[in-house]
Amino acid sequence: MRFPLAAGVLDPPRYLEALGRYFIDDPYAQWFGSFEPILKGLGASYYPNRGSTVLHTDICSPIPTDPTWRKLPKSTQEDLRRLGYPLWQELVDYLRPDAMLISVAREYLADVSDQPLAEWELIHEVERDNPFRFLSSRLPSGCLAIFGQAAHAPFGTVSIKDRQLAGESIKRKLSA
């Protein structure tokens, strides 16, 4: 449904091209737009020709769902987690990302790696009555995992300016 140009395409290069057009043609801007200020601070984007290219997956499973995860029955979520997590882990092992932005309920943080994580360290804090903390941890693969508490959208309770500043802090941490 989200990749109409890929429907019925069997030729792998054309299929990948169709998937790659998602952020040009019709992205789910409300969701992905919440990541863009952080990505801008990192010098990256989902969109083409804007620095480093970013890939989005769900932690529990790389398989897109309709309806969205939150609206799926709990039994379906559990099935996708059980069957999809090994596939997701294989994808991450293959891609070997430098960093991973994570904005989920804390209960899902254990799903980031099948091995114990290093301690979570403060990487950036948005000062306000209820401070918002961006935390980082190195995965066993060397990937820097960055966590910020989820809201109605990823990092949704943080202003655009503060998300960009957080992205700049993350970039400095990656360069260190």
N, C-alpha and C positions, 0 to 999 in steps of 0.2 A: 504494500500500500504506500509506503514512504519512498519506494524506489521504482516508480512506474517505468523508467527507461530500462530497467533490468528485467522486467517481466518477459519471460519466454526467451531471453538471450542465452544461448549455449556457448558462444565463443568467449573464452576466458578474458582476452584483452578488452572486448566490447563490454563484457559484464562488469569488469573492474572500472572501466571508464564511466559506465552508467552509475555505479555506486559513488564514484568520485564527484559526480555532479550534484550530489545531494545538497551541499552547502551553497551551490550556485543557484539551483532551481527552486527549492522549497524546504528550507530547514525548519525544524521546530524551534523557532527563534526564542520563544519564551524560556525554554529549557536551556538551550545551548548558549543563548545570549548572556546567561548568568555567569558562564565561564569566561567569556571573551575578555572582560577587563583584566582578569588574572593572567590570561594567556598573552594579552598585549604587554603587560609588565614583564613577561618572560621572553618577549620577542617571538611569539608563536601565535597560531590561530588555527581554527577549523577551516577557515576560508583559504582559497589558493593564493599564492604569490604574496604572502605576508610573513615571511620568515619560516621558522620551523613548522612543519605540518603536525597536527594533532589528531589523534584517533580517539573516539569515544566507545567505551563498552560498559555494560553493567557488570558489577563485580560478580554477582551470583551466576550470571550466564551471559555469553555474548550473543544469545539468540534474541532478536527483537520481538517484542510482544505487542499485541493489540487485543485488549486494552493495555494501558501502561501497567507496570509492575504493581503499583499500589492498588489497582482495581482488580487484580487477578485474585481468584479464590486462593485461600491459604494452601490448599492441597496442590494446586497448580504451581504456586511459588516453591513449595518444597520439592516437587518433582523437577522443576527447572534448576533449582539449586543442586540437587543430587546429581542430575545428569549433565547440567551445563557447567558446573564448576570445574570439573576436569578439563573440559574443552577450553574454558577461559584460561586456566592455568597453562595449558599447552600454548595458547596464543601469546600470552605474556612471555613465556619462556622463549618462544620463537622471535618475538619482536624486540625483546630486551630493551624496554624503554628507559630513558634517563630519569624520568619523573612520572609520577602518577598523582593526579589531583583526585581527592576522594571527599565527597560531601554526602554522607549517608548517616543513618542512625548508628550510634556507637556499637550496637549489637552486630553489625555487619563487618566491623573492623577486623575481627578474627578471620574473615574470609579472604583478606588481602594476600595472605601467604600461608602455605601449608607448613611453614617452619616458623619458629618463634621470631618475633620482631625485636629490634633494638628498642630501647626506651624511647618514648615519644618526647621530643624536645620542642620548646616554643621557638617558632621561626618568625612569627609576626603577630602582633596584638593590636586590635582596634580598640582604642580606649573609649569607653562609654560606661554608662551605669552598669550594664551587664557586658563586660568585655568579651569580644569575640577573639578566639585564639586559633591561629593557624599552627598546627603541630606537624613535626616531620619525624620520620623514622627511616632508617636504611633497611631495605629488604635484603635478605641473604644474597640476592642477585646483584646488589649494588644500586638498584633503583631507589631513588628518593621518593618515599610516599609522603604526601602532604594531605593532612586531614583538617577539615573544618565542618562543624556541626551542620547538619542538613536543616532546612526549613521547607517552605512551600516550593522553593526552587533551590538548586545548589548554591550555597553561600548567600542565600536570598535575604538575609537580614543585614548584609554588609553593603555599604554604598559602593557605587561604581568606582569612585576615586580610591576608597580604601581597598577595594579588590585589586586595583591596578598597583597600588603601593605594596600589597602583599605579593603580587607577582614579581615585583622588583626585588623584594626580600628573598623570594624563592630563587630567583636567577642568581643573586649573589651567593646563596648557599650552594647552588649547583656549580658555580665557578670556583668555589674555594677548594 
